[in-house]
Amino acid sequence: MKKFQQLWRENCGIIVFLCCMFVFRSAVADWNDVPTASMQPTIQIGDRLLVNKMAYDLRVPFTTKSLIKRADPERGDIVIFMSEAAGDRLVKRVIGVPGDVVAMHNNVLSINGKRLDYAAQAAVADNAMVLTEQLDAISHQVKLAPFSTGRDSFNAVTVPDNSYLVLGDNRDNSADSRVIGFVPRNEIVGRASTVLFSLDYDNYLLPRSERFFAAL
């Protein structure tokens, strides 16, 4: 007991700091590593995203229990969620909110019967095509493979209550709602809108300074 008391007296400052940091990361803000290409070209492999964990809910620290609901995800939001279906933490873009009727034909989305607008940008190094997709007020880029992957079309589906339809911006290389189904509201832990910093996995993990604090 005396050793514990002595340890506390000598290290109480750093212990309190660490506890506060863990609580902050659990309930307020955190960063999220991106190890895959499923959100290219918006998010690159090696990006570390700033996650606003208070964007939608005020939660009990270290749990997914919501104390206060602050808002709901909107179309175009980039969300981080703990997917039970995938058994992993994922980053995707919200395409359909509860009640929406969403369909896709040859990588062209329709929401509630209205076809989204697309504009061609350019072909990239792997012969993929980059398009600009207009999703409500959000204009963002999507990446399409130069060949069919079997994920470019699905029949109209209605998004259930308390659920969301999410897709990766790298449309032909993303395990999203086309694979794991709708995302329950309670699995969504935060929203990402900024890259904190980025490391180039193909170049000895050197920092990509041009992506530091880049908006998504």
N, C-alpha and C positions, 0 to 999 in steps of 0.2 A: 504493500500500500504506500509506504514511504517513497519507494522508487517511482511509483506512478505519479505521486504528488510532485516529486522533484522533476520528473520528465515534463509534467504539465507546466510547471513554473518556468522551466527553461525554454519550452517550445510552444507556449500557449499562442503566441502571435501567429506563427506559421500555421498552427493547427486550425485556428479560427479562419485564417485567410484561405486555406485549402477547402475547408467546409463551405465557406461562402462561394468560392469559385465553382465547386461541384453543384451547389444549389443553383447558381446562376446558369451554368451550362445545361442543367436539367430542365429548368422551367422558364428561362428568359431568352437566352441566345446561345448558339453553339456553332461549330463549323462542321461541314460534311465533306468528306473526301469523295471524289468521283473517279472510280477505277475503270469505267467502261465508256464506250462510245455511243450509248443509246440516246444521248441528248445533243449530239453534234448536229449542226455547227454551233449551236448556242453555247453549249458547255463542252469543254475539252477534257480529255483524259488528263488527270493531274490537277485539275482545278480544286480549290478548297472554297466551298460556298459558305457565306454567312447565312445562318438559319435563324429567322425570327420566330421563336417558339411562342411568342405572345400574339402572333398575328391573328389567330383564330380563337384561342382559349387561354385562360389563366389556369394552369394545371397544378395539382399537388406535386411537389418536387419528387423525382425518381419514380413517378407513376404516369399512367395515361389518363388518370381521372381528372375530368374538367371541373373546376370550381366555378368559373364564370365563362360563359360563351361570349366572345367579343365580336365575332364575325364568321361568315361562312366563306369557303373558297369560291372564287369566281373563275369564269372561263378565262384562260390565258395565264392563270397563276402557275408558277413552278412550285410544286409542293414536295415535301419530304414526308414519307410515311413508312411505318413499320408494317410490312405486308405479311400477314399470316399465310396467305396463299403461296407467296414466293419464299417465305422463311428468311427474309432479308430486308434491309433498309433501302428504299428506292427513291429515285428522284425522277419525276415525270411532270408533264404539263396537263393541267385540267382542260379537257375539251367539252365534256358534258356535265351539267349540274342536275340535281334532282328534277325530274319531269321532262327533261330534254329528250327529243327523239333524234338520234345520231345515226348516220349511215356513211359508208365510205365506198367509193367506186373508183378503181384505178388511182388510188391515193388522193382522190378529191373528196373532201368531207362535205357533208350536208348536215345542218343542224336545224331542226324544226322545219324541214322542207326547204330551207334556203341554202343554196350552194355557196361555199366560201370562195372568196376571190384569191387568185394566185397570180404571181408574176415571176417569170423566169429570171434568174440571176446569172449563173454561170455553171460550167462543169468544173469539178475539182479534180485533184490528182488521181483519185481512184476511178475516174470516169463517172462518178455519181453526179447527179444534178441537184443544184441548190435552188429552191424556190422561196419566194416570200409569201407567207400565208397571212391573210387578214382575218383575225379571230376577234370579233367585236372591235374594240378600240386598240387591241394589241396586234401590232405588225411584227412578225418574227419569221426567222428562216427555218425551213425544213430541208432535210437531205433525203434524196431518193436514190436507191441503187439503180445501176444501169440494166438490171435484169429483174424479172419477177421473182419474188420470194414467197408468194402465196399469202402475204399479209396485207395486200394492197386494197382489199375489198371486204366489206361485211354488210349484211342486210341491216335495215333499220332496227334499232333497239331503243327501248325507253329506259332512261336512267332511273332506278328506284329511289324512293325516299331515303335520305341519310346516306347516299352513296354518290360516287363520282366516276365518270369515265375519263381515264387518263391515257395519254399517248406520249411516246418519246418523240423528240424532234427528228431523230434519225429514224424515219418511219419504217424502213425495211430492216432495221437492226435493233429492235427494241422489244423486250418482253414486258408488255404493258397490259392494258385491259383486254387486248385481243388474246392474251395468254392467261392472265391471272383473274380476269373478270373485273367487276366493278369494285372500287375501293371504298370500304366503309368509312364514314365520317370520323369515327373514333380512332382510326389508324393514322390519320393525318396529324403530324406533330409540329409542322411549321411551314413557313414560306421562305423561298430563297429569291433574292433579287440582286445580289451582289457577289462577285468573286473576291474573296479576301486576298488570296495569292494563288499562284499556279506554278507547278513544277513540270518540266518537260521530261516525261518518262523515256523518250527516245533520244535524249541528249544528256545523259548522266545526271538526270534530275536537276538540271540547271533551272533557275527561276525564269519564268516568262514575265518580265517586268511590265510588258504592255498589257497584261491581263490583271495586274494588281488593281483591286477596287473597281473593276470593270462592271458596268451595269448589265443585267441580263434582260 
